[in-house]
């Protein structure tokens, strides 16, 4: 009888231990369920955050290129050896520019007959003379960017006096450029300047090598 009682007590203890083990495991399973249910919500929140960031980025880019900057492609040899055909320029909108001599600018050929090009990329200078040197208020202008001395007047009589709202533009490749010396264009009113070229973003092929010189990327001088 004593052995049977011990067996019964042992069985009761084992049953009680088993129930306690089940009870200790059950809260962990219950705790895991909310975490599993929370995963879809966390994924939706992450997707919403990414979508919101993408929309803000797109809107920001649209506003940036609508009101502040634009991309312009160079076409023609008139700005060699500063710029080549195929160069892509980042141009600051004219409303944010304080134009001065030496700036590379983009203009419309608004009064050229016949049209010289869809858009013109030139440099702001002043009056040039037969000596091949450009003069501003009687003083020779230091122009390290000019490819060669200027010997082409292109039909415009000099000296010339600019109005306060006018600029005189020329290409760096002076003897192969249609610019303000051309009677078809002449001095350009500031209101027709699209903007100032700030950066060379992607280079076109360099004449003679027909290869892109990626070392040219950077601010324009």
Backbone torsions as a table, in degrees:
resi	resn	phi	psi	omega
1	UNK	NA	-41.0	-179.6
2	UNK	-62.3	-38.3	-179.1
3	UNK	-69.5	-37.7	178.8
4	UNK	-64.7	-39.8	179.0
5	UNK	-62.5	-40.7	179.3
6	UNK	-64.1	-40.1	179.5
7	UNK	-63.0	-42.7	179.6
8	UNK	-63.8	-42.0	179.1
9	UNK	-64.2	-39.8	180.0
10	UNK	-64.3	-42.2	179.0
11	UNK	-63.9	-39.0	179.9
12	UNK	-65.1	-41.0	178.8
13	UNK	-65.3	-40.3	179.4
14	UNK	-64.8	-40.3	179.0
15	UNK	-64.8	-42.4	179.2
16	UNK	-64.4	-39.9	178.6
17	UNK	-65.2	-38.0	179.3
18	UNK	-65.4	-41.8	179.0
19	UNK	-64.2	-40.5	179.3
20	UNK	-64.8	-37.5	178.5
21	UNK	-65.5	-41.7	178.2
22	UNK	-62.9	-40.3	-178.9
23	UNK	-66.6	-34.2	-179.2
24	UNK	-75.2	-26.6	179.8
25	UNK	-80.6	-33.8	-174.2
26	UNK	-59.7	-42.8	179.2
27	UNK	-59.7	-34.9	179.6
28	UNK	-64.9	-39.5	178.3
29	UNK	-65.7	-41.1	178.8
30	UNK	-64.6	-37.6	-179.0
31	UNK	-68.0	-28.5	-178.7
32	UNK	-75.5	-25.4	-177.6
33	UNK	-64.3	-46.6	177.2
34	UNK	-61.0	-35.4	-180.0
35	UNK	-64.6	-41.2	177.9
36	UNK	-65.9	-38.9	178.8
37	UNK	-68.6	-26.0	-177.9
38	UNK	-77.9	-20.2	-176.5
39	UNK	-60.0	-47.1	177.8
40	UNK	-58.5	-38.6	178.5
41	UNK	-64.8	-39.6	178.8
42	UNK	-66.3	-38.1	178.6
43	UNK	-65.9	-42.9	178.3
44	UNK	-62.5	-40.3	179.0
45	UNK	-64.0	-41.3	179.0
46	UNK	-65.6	-42.6	178.7
47	UNK	-63.3	-40.3	178.7
48	UNK	-63.7	-41.9	179.8
49	UNK	-63.0	-44.2	179.1
50	UNK	-65.2	-41.7	179.4
51	UNK	-64.0	-41.0	178.5
52	UNK	-63.1	-42.4	178.7
53	UNK	-64.9	-39.2	179.7
54	UNK	-65.2	-42.2	179.2
55	UNK	-63.4	-44.3	179.0
56	UNK	-61.7	-41.0	179.7
57	UNK	-64.6	-42.8	-179.9
58	UNK	-64.6	-45.8	179.0
59	UNK	-61.5	-40.3	179.2
60	UNK	-62.8	-42.9	179.0
61	UNK	-64.6	-42.3	179.6
62	UNK	-61.6	-46.1	179.0
63	UNK	-63.7	-40.5	-179.1
64	UNK	-60.3	-46.8	-176.2
65	UNK	-85.0	-6.0	175.4
66	UNK	-90.3	-41.7	-171.5
67	UNK	-112.3	-23.4	-170.1
68	UNK	-111.9	-49.1	-175.9
69	UNK	-135.7	166.4	173.9
70	UNK	-150.5	164.1	177.1
71	UNK	-104.4	133.8	-179.7
72	UNK	-128.3	137.0	177.4
73	UNK	-101.3	134.0	179.6
74	UNK	-80.9	138.2	178.3
75	UNK	-137.1	118.5	178.4
76	UNK	110.1	167.0	-173.6
77	UNK	-92.8	4.2	-168.5
78	UNK	-67.3	-19.1	-179.0
79	UNK	-108.0	12.6	174.4
80	UNK	-66.3	143.2	6.1
81	UNK	-100.8	25.7	176.0
82	UNK	-83.9	-46.0	-177.3
83	UNK	-131.3	148.4	178.9
84	UNK	-124.5	161.3	176.8
85	UNK	-56.3	132.2	-179.6
86	UNK	97.5	-12.3	176.5
87	UNK	-63.3	136.8	176.4
88	UNK	-105.0	124.4	-175.3
89	UNK	-111.6	143.1	170.4
90	UNK	-94.1	118.2	-172.7
91	UNK	-113.4	127.0	177.3
92	UNK	-81.2	134.1	-179.3
93	UNK	-55.7	141.4	-174.4
94	UNK	-58.4	-30.8	-177.2
95	UNK	-66.1	-14.7	179.6
96	UNK	-108.3	11.6	-175.0
97	UNK	-108.7	144.1	169.3
98	UNK	-114.1	90.3	-171.3
99	UNK	-68.0	141.3	177.7
100	UNK	-148.5	167.4	179.1
101	UNK	-59.2	136.6	-178.8
102	UNK	101.6	-17.3	179.7
103	UNK	-72.0	138.4	170.3
104	UNK	-87.2	124.0	-173.3
105	UNK	-126.9	162.1	176.7
106	UNK	-116.3	129.6	-178.2
107	UNK	-133.4	161.3	169.6
108	UNK	-91.0	142.9	176.7
109	UNK	-81.5	62.0	-168.6
110	UNK	-62.9	-31.4	-176.1
111	UNK	-120.5	17.0	-179.0
112	UNK	-83.8	129.3	177.7
113	UNK	-131.4	114.6	-7.2
114	UNK	-71.2	171.4	-177.2
115	UNK	-61.4	139.2	179.7
116	UNK	-84.2	-37.9	-179.5
117	UNK	-172.6	169.3	179.2
118	UNK	-66.1	-49.0	172.6
119	UNK	-134.9	154.5	-179.3
120	UNK	-118.5	135.4	173.3
121	UNK	-111.0	113.7	-176.7
122	UNK	-138.6	178.8	177.7
123	UNK	-116.9	138.4	178.4
124	UNK	-74.6	125.6	174.3
125	UNK	-134.3	-143.5	176.1
126	UNK	-143.3	-122.7	-173.7
127	UNK	-100.8	134.6	176.6
128	UNK	-106.9	163.9	-177.8
129	UNK	-126.4	175.9	-177.2
130	UNK	-67.8	-12.8	-179.4
131	UNK	-76.2	-8.1	-178.3
132	UNK	88.5	7.8	179.3
133	UNK	-114.6	139.2	177.1
134	UNK	-86.4	133.3	179.8
135	UNK	-113.9	139.3	172.8
136	UNK	-121.6	118.6	-177.3
137	UNK	52.0	40.0	176.3
138	UNK	83.5	-5.1	-178.8
139	UNK	-107.0	135.9	178.3
140	UNK	-64.0	136.8	-178.1
141	UNK	-91.1	128.6	176.6
142	UNK	-73.8	116.2	-175.3
143	UNK	-131.7	78.3	179.8
144	UNK	-66.8	-17.5	-178.1
145	UNK	-80.9	-18.9	-177.8
146	UNK	-67.0	135.4	-177.1
147	UNK	-69.4	-37.6	-178.0
148	UNK	-159.6	164.9	177.1
149	UNK	-57.7	153.5	-175.3
150	UNK	-94.6	122.8	179.3
151	UNK	-125.4	3.6	-176.4
152	UNK	-110.9	117.8	178.9
153	UNK	-88.8	-24.5	176.9
154	UNK	59.1	30.3	171.4
155	UNK	93.9	-4.3	-179.7
156	UNK	-94.5	126.6	178.6
157	UNK	-74.8	139.9	179.2
158	UNK	-123.5	155.4	-0.1
159	UNK	-72.6	164.1	-178.6
160	UNK	-133.7	141.8	179.1
161	UNK	-106.4	127.6	-178.9
162	UNK	-90.1	143.7	171.4
163	UNK	-72.0	165.3	-176.2
164	UNK	-62.5	-27.5	-177.9
165	UNK	-100.1	18.0	-178.2
166	UNK	-117.5	152.4	172.9
167	UNK	-129.8	153.8	177.8
168	UNK	-109.1	119.9	-174.6
169	UNK	-113.2	146.7	177.4
170	UNK	-144.4	155.3	173.0
171	UNK	-84.2	151.5	178.7
172	UNK	-65.1	-28.7	176.3
173	UNK	-88.5	71.3	-163.9
174	UNK	-51.9	-40.1	-175.3
175	UNK	-86.7	4.9	178.3
176	UNK	-139.0	47.4	-176.7
177	UNK	-140.3	133.2	170.8
178	UNK	-95.5	112.6	-173.0
179	UNK	-146.5	-150.1	-175.7
180	UNK	-66.1	-15.5	174.6
181	UNK	-72.2	-21.2	-179.6
182	UNK	-77.8	126.6	-178.6
183	UNK	-60.6	-20.7	178.6
184	UNK	-73.3	-20.1	-178.3
185	UNK	-113.7	-61.4	178.8
186	UNK	70.6	-168.5	176.9
187	UNK	-58.8	146.5	-175.2
188	UNK	-110.4	130.6	175.9
189	UNK	-71.7	141.9	-176.6
190	UNK	-58.0	-30.2	-179.0
191	UNK	-64.2	-17.3	180.0
192	UNK	-97.0	2.8	175.6
193	UNK	-80.9	124.3	178.9
194	UNK	-74.4	-33.1	-179.2
195	UNK	165.3	-178.4	-178.4
196	UNK	-107.8	130.6	178.0
197	UNK	-75.1	121.5	-177.6
198	UNK	-97.9	-47.0	-171.4
199	UNK	-133.5	146.8	166.2
200	UNK	-92.1	112.3	-175.1
201	UNK	-86.9	-48.4	178.0
202	UNK	-135.3	132.4	-176.7
203	UNK	-85.4	147.2	169.4
204	UNK	-85.5	-177.1	-179.5
205	UNK	-72.0	135.5	177.4
206	UNK	-76.8	125.4	179.7
207	UNK	-56.7	137.6	-179.7
208	UNK	98.2	-36.8	178.6
209	UNK	-108.4	-25.6	-177.2
210	UNK	57.4	26.9	176.5
211	UNK	-119.1	153.5	177.9
212	UNK	-83.0	127.1	176.2
213	UNK	-98.2	96.6	-175.8
214	UNK	-69.7	-13.3	176.8
215	UNK	-71.8	-11.2	179.2
216	UNK	-79.6	-13.2	-177.7
217	UNK	-62.1	135.9	177.1
218	UNK	144.0	-170.9	-179.0
219	UNK	-62.7	145.9	177.4
220	UNK	-84.9	145.5	177.9
221	UNK	-123.0	NA	NA
